[in-house]
Amino acid sequence: MKNLKSTLVILLAVLCNVAYAQEIKPQEVKQHMKRVADWQIEHFNECYSGRKNPHHIAAWTNGALYVGMVKWAAMANDDTYNDWLMNICKEQDWKLHHRQYHADDHTIGQLYCDLYRIHKDEKMIEPTIKQFNFIMYHPSQSKLDWKTPYHQDRWNWCDALFMSPPVWAKLYNITGEKKYLDFMVNEFKATTDFLFDKKENLYYRDQSFMGKLDNGTKIFWSRGNGWVFAGLANILSELEPKTKEYKYFLGIYKKMAKKLIEIQTPEGHWAMSLLGQKYYPTPETSGSSFYTFGLAWGINQGILDKETYEPAVNKGWNAMVSHITKDGMLGYVQPIGAAPGKAWPDKTEVYGSGAFLAAGSEVYKLYK
């Protein structure tokens, strides 16, 4: 009888996994991406998260959208998306946003670098190079402590690791000048030493969350760690695999990947407080899309074992797709914040669309 019960438990677990594993067809992935991209472009200057005014075209929110949109533009076989991105850049005159040191205002630089690689026009990256050279030769003297004046002139919140470091990595790759990589690695290490919890293999959003508990669990914000995980994939894509820098980032990436598949919800998303599924049951699609992107990227690169990690990608992608409205809006995107909170089926944000498009670009490759 005991053996029979054990067998039934195993069979039930297998059947549950099969039930959640839905076939993913590459052409359908592209269809979902097109719907989300088209909806977001059409509603680019509108607000669907309770804001009164649209974001500046160079703000980090839109910068994250462009990171995903440029990946979609490369797949779409339609110049509409590349033209739209080019018009954004021309309107901004290829400049970063207004704060010189702040990582958020560097995000759009990823788009400039990606378009430079296509069009080879130096004016696309000249302002970014000029600004980053200034930062390198006049580095912020601020400490990472959250109460230090001008503390966000350095990367002392985990979101920053998506916003600025990939730009530095891209400039290193484009110019061949290692000074960009060296600066970025040193700052990234300082942030990781400050915010990375070695026991949980996750990042605190910032210093203010350290030592605090939410319903008895440590507070690790889903989108915050999504920023980091997607940023790691984007950085690693710029580096040679045998270098010490690549190995450093790969070590963090693998630790996070292993943790992420352990804490994915049965429904396929990740809870807004990563260790508090019980207390945050509402789906959230921006962080979950970033995780789906990062995991699919790792499988495609041969970094992650497909048999182990593909089920998480499958569940993650299908969960995200289930929250696209009939009009093409990606719902359940948590509004701008810095901590676990709430999301709604009829609310979205541009960075959620960007994360979804990034995920789709790698999911398409995985199942093609």
N, C-alpha and C positions, 0 to 999 in steps of 0.2 A: 504493500500500500504506500509506503514511504517513497519507494522508487517511482511509483505511478504518479504521485503528487509532484515529484521533482520533474518528471518528464512533461507533465502538463504545464508546469510553470515555464519551462524552457520553450515549449511550443507556443504558449501564449505570447512570450516575449518576441519570438520570431514573427508571429502573425502581426503583432503590433508594428514592428519595423517594416514589414511588407506593406501594411496598410498605409503608412505614411510615405512610402517610397512611390512617388508618381513619376511616370515617364516624362522626361523633358525632351522636347523636340526643338532642335536649333532654329528652325524657321519660326516657331512660335515665340522663342526668346526674342528674336528680332522684331516680331510684331508687337510684343509687349513694350520693348524699348522704344519703338517708333511712337506708339500711343502716348507714352509718358513724355518723350522728348517734344512731340508736337503740342501736347497740352501745355507743357511748361513754357514753351516759346510763345504760344498764343496768350498766355496769362502772365507773362514775365513781369509786367508792371502792376500786377494786382496782388492783393494780400489775402492769404487764406489761413492765417494763423492768429488773427486778432490784432495785427498791426494796423496802424493808420496810414503809414507811408511805405512805399516800396523801398527796397535796399538800393544803395548806391551801386552802380555797375561794377565798381572795383572792390566792394566790400567782401569780406571773407565768405559770407553766405553765398553770394554769386560765384565767388572764386571756386568754391567746392562744386557748384553746379557745372562750371566750365571743365573741371577735371573729368567729370563723367561725360559731358557733352562732346568733348573732343575725341573721346574713345568711340562714342557712337558715330560721330562724323566720319571716322575712319572706316566704319563698317557699312555705312548707309547707302553707298552708291548714289548719292544725291548731294549736289553741291549746296543745297539749301542750308545745311547745318554749318558747314565750313564758312559760308558767306555770312551767316548770322554771327558767328564767333569773330570773324574778321571785322565786321562792323562795330562790334563791341570794343575791340582793341583800338580801332581807329578813333572812336569817340573818346576813349581814355588816353589817346596819344601814346599808347604803349608804356604808360607810367604805372607804377605801383600806387596803392592808396596813400593817404596823406601822412600817416604816422611812420616816421623813419625806421624805428627799431621794432615796432610791434609786429609780431609774427602774423597776426590776422591780416594785416595790410600787405603782406607779401604773397598771399595765396594766389592772386591772379597771375603772378610771375610764372606759375606752372604752365598756364595757357600760352603765355608769350614764348616760352622755351619750346613748347610742342609745335606751335605754328612756325617758329623759326626753322625747325628741322624740316618742315615741308617747303617753305618758301625761300629760305636762305637769305633773308633780308636783315642786315645787321641792325637796322633801326628798331627792329622788334625787340631786341634784348639790350640795347645800349643803355637805356635808363635803369634797367634792373642791375646791370653790371656796375654802373656808376654808383648806385645807392649801396650795393653790397660791398663794393670796395671801400666806401666811406665807413660802413659798419665795421669791417675787418680792421681798418687802421685807426678807428676810434671806438673800440669795443666798450659796451656798457660796463660800468664799474659797480653796478647794483648787485646786491646779493639776491639769492633766490627766495629768501624769506618773504612771505606774503605781506608782511607789514613794512617792508623796506620801501622807501620812496623810489618811484620809477621801476618798481620790481618787474613789471611786464615788459620792460625793455629787454628782458631775457626770457627764455622759454620756461617759466615756472608754473605753467598750467598745461595739462597733458594735451589739450586740443592743439596747442602750438606745434606739436610734433608732426601734425599733418600739414599745417599751413606753410611753414617756412623751410624746414629741412629738405624737402624734395626739390625746392627751387635751387638751393645750394648744390645739391647732388647733380641736378640737370646742368647747371652752369659748369660744374667740374667736367662733366662728360662732354659738353659742347666745346668748351675752350681748351680742355686738356690741362688746365692749371690747377694743381693739387691744393693750392691755398684755399680754394673754396671748400673742398672736401675736408681738409684739416680743421678749418674753423667750425664747420657744421658738426663734425664728429665730436670735437671737444665740448661743444655746447650741448649736444644730445646726451653725451655721457653725464654731464653735470645734472641735467634734468632727470635722467633715469636714476642716478644715484639718489636723487632727492625724492622722487615720487613713486618709484617702482617697489611694490611689495613682493619681496622674494619668496614669501611663503605662498601667496595666492597667485603669483605671476600675472598680476594686473597692476594698472596704474591708478593712483589716487588722482582725482581731477585736479586738486591743488592742495596746498598745505592745510587748508581749513578743514579738510575731511579726515585728516589723520587722527587716529585715536577715538573717533566717533563711531557709534553703532546705530543702526536703524533696525528696530525689531530684533536686536541681538546679532545682527550681521554687519560686517564691515561694509562701508559704502563705496562701491565701485560703479560709477556711472557708465551706463551702456554706451551712449554715443561718444563719451569721452574716450573710452578704450577703443571704440570703433575708429575714431580719428587716428589713434596711435597705430592700430593694426593695419589700416589702409595706408597710412603714411610709411610704415615699414616696407610694405610691398612696393610702393612707388620709389622708395630709396633704393631698395635692393635691385630693382630693375635697371638702375643706372650704374651699378658697380660690377667689377669683374669678380667672378665667384671665388677665386683663389686668394684674394687679398685679405689682409687682416681686418680691414674695415667691413668687408662683406661678412666675414665670419662673426664679427661682433653683432651686427644687426640681425643676422640669421639666428644667432643664439636666442635673442629676445623674441624674435618672431615665432620660433618653434615652441618656446615655453608658453607663449600666449595661445598659440593654435591648439596645443594639447589641452590647456585649461578650457578653452572656448567650447570644444566639443563635449566636454564633461558637463557644462552648465547650460547648454542649449535646452530650451523648453521642448516638451513633447510636441507642441504645435509648430515648432520650427523657428520661432523668433528667439531673441534673447531678452530677458527681463530688463526693465529700465534700471533696476538695481541688480547687478549681475548675480549676486549671491542671495537675493531675496525674491525668488520667483513667487513664493507664496503670498507675498505682500504687494507685488506689482504684476498682476495677471494681464493687464492691458497690453496688447501688441504694440511694438514700436518699430518703425520700418527704417529709420535712418541708420541707427547703430547696427541693426540686423543686416541691412544691405551692405554696410562696410565689412562686416564679418564674412558674409557670403562672398563678397569680392575677394577678400584676402585669402580665404581658404581655397577658393577655386583657382586663384592665381598660383598658390603654392603647389597644388596638384599639377597644374599645367606646366610648371617649371620643373617638375620632378623632385620637388623639395619635400612634399608631403605624400604619404602613402595613399594611393587612390582608394583602396579597399577600406581603409580606416576613416578617411575624411570625406569621401564623396557622399555618403548618406547625409551628413550635416549640410553639405551644399544643396543637395536635393531638397531636403526639408526647408532649408532657409529660403531658397528661390521660390518654391511653391507657396510658402507662407507670404512672401512679399507680393507675389502676383495676385494672391487672393484679396489683397487690400487695394487694388487699383479699381477706381470707380469706372462705370460704363463710359464716362467722358474721357478717361485717361489720366485722371488725377491720382497720384499715389497718396493714399490716406494713412492715418495713424503715424504721421511724422510729429515727433515731439517738438513743440515750439522752442525758440531760443531759450537756453537755460544753462545751468551748470551742475545739475543734480537730477536724480530720479524724480519723476513727476507724473504728468498725465499726458495722454494723447487721445485724439478723437478721429473717427472715421472720415469726417468731413473737413479736417484740417491738414495742411501740408506746408512745406517750406522748400525753397529752391535747393538747399543742400541735400534734402531727402531724395529729390529727383536725381541729383548728381551722383549720390551714392548708389542708387538703383541702376543707373546707366553704367556705372563702373562695374557693378556686380554682373550685369548682363553681358558686358564685353568678355568677361572671363568664363561665365557660365556657357556662353555660346561656343567658345573655343573647346571647353571641356566636353561638350556633347556633340560637337560637330562631326 
